[in-house]
Amino acid sequence: MDWQSVKITEECGKPDPNVYDAHGNGSDAHKNVKSRKRHLLVDTLGLPLSIYVAPVDVEERDGARLLLAGSKPLVPRLRKIRADGAYGGESLAEWCRGESGWKPEIVERERKAGGFEVLAKR
């Protein structure tokens, strides 16, 4: 499970005034991109199982709940969910265990690493 910022254009439709400014500009503070967030759940081959597009101001943990809500019947063999550090936190882990018995595994990157780093199992 991971998320991406997706750049928006003028043709994206009418922007939500609670998220975007008067010109339709939402901004991801971490990446300095006018965007929306795309949360993805993929299998071990990288094939998409579930996709949820959210306003840019939705926290990753909240987006994960919206992404995973109702997914149990669609992916009955899913047991473990690997995710990056943005999805960390005990509240999401408890929700996953209570909702469907899923075990989230947070894969953190090295704090001293600069730039891109290949992470094991992700």
C-alpha positions in Angstrom: 0.0 0.0 0.0 1.3 3.4 -1.0 0.2 6.8 -2.2 1.3 9.2 -4.9 0.6 12.8 -5.6 -1.1 13.2 -8.9 -0.9 16.6 -10.6 -4.1 18.2 -11.5 -5.1 20.3 -14.6 -7.8 22.8 -15.4 -9.8 20.0 -17.0 -10.1 17.9 -13.8 -13.5 19.2 -13.0 -14.8 21.6 -10.5 -12.5 21.7 -7.5 -13.7 21.4 -3.9 -13.5 24.9 -2.4 -12.7 23.3 1.0 -9.5 21.8 -0.4 -8.5 24.1 -3.2 -8.0 27.8 -3.4 -10.0 30.1 -5.7 -8.0 29.1 -8.7 -8.5 25.3 -8.1 -5.0 24.8 -6.7 -4.5 22.1 -4.0 -1.0 21.6 -2.8 0.9 18.7 -1.3 3.1 20.4 1.3 5.6 17.5 1.2 6.2 17.6 -2.5 5.2 21.1 -3.4 2.9 19.9 -6.1 -0.7 21.0 -7.0 -2.3 17.7 -6.8 -4.7 15.0 -5.5 -3.6 11.9 -3.6 -3.9 8.4 -5.2 -3.8 5.6 -2.6 -2.9 2.2 -4.1 -3.2 -1.4 -2.9 -1.3 -3.8 -5.1 -0.4 -7.5 -5.0 3.1 -8.9 -4.9 3.4 -8.6 -8.7 2.4 -4.9 -8.6 -1.1 -5.4 -10.1 -3.7 -3.0 -8.6 -6.2 -4.5 -6.2 -7.8 -1.2 -5.1 -7.4 2.5 -5.9 -8.7 5.5 -4.0 -8.3 9.1 -5.2 -8.6 11.6 -2.4 -8.3 15.4 -1.9 -4.8 16.4 -1.1 -5.6 17.2 2.5 -6.6 13.6 3.4 -4.1 12.1 5.8 -2.4 8.9 4.6 -3.9 6.8 7.5 -7.4 8.1 6.7 -6.9 7.4 3.0 -5.8 3.9 3.9 -9.0 3.3 5.8 -11.0 4.6 2.8 -8.9 2.5 0.4 -9.4 -0.7 2.4 -13.0 -0.3 3.6 -15.1 -3.0 2.1 -12.2 -4.8 0.5 -12.3 -8.0 2.6 -14.8 -9.8 0.3 -12.8 -8.7 -2.8 -9.4 -10.0 -1.5 -10.2 -12.8 0.8 -6.7 -14.2 0.8 -5.1 -11.0 1.9 -3.4 -11.4 5.2 -0.5 -8.9 5.4 -0.3 -5.4 4.1 3.1 -3.8 3.6 3.1 0.0 3.6 5.6 2.9 3.9 6.1 4.9 7.1 3.4 7.4 6.2 0.8 4.7 7.1 2.5 4.0 10.5 0.6 4.3 13.7 -1.2 2.0 16.1 -4.6 3.3 15.3 -4.5 2.2 11.7 -2.9 -1.2 12.7 -5.8 -1.7 15.2 -8.4 -0.8 12.6 -6.9 -3.3 10.1 -6.8 -6.1 12.6 -10.4 -5.3 13.8 -11.8 -4.8 10.3 -10.5 -7.9 8.6 -7.8 -9.5 10.5 -5.1 -7.9 8.3 -1.6 -7.5 9.7 0.0 -4.2 8.6 3.8 -4.3 8.2 5.4 -0.8 8.0 8.6 -0.7 6.0 10.7 2.3 7.0 13.6 3.8 5.1 16.9 4.6 6.7 16.9 8.0 8.4 20.4 8.8 7.2 19.7 7.9 3.6 19.5 10.8 1.2 17.4 10.7 -2.0 15.9 7.6 -3.5 16.5 4.3 -1.7 15.3 0.8 -2.7 13.4 -0.7 0.2 13.2 -4.4 0.9 9.8 -6.1 0.3 8.3 -3.0 -1.3 
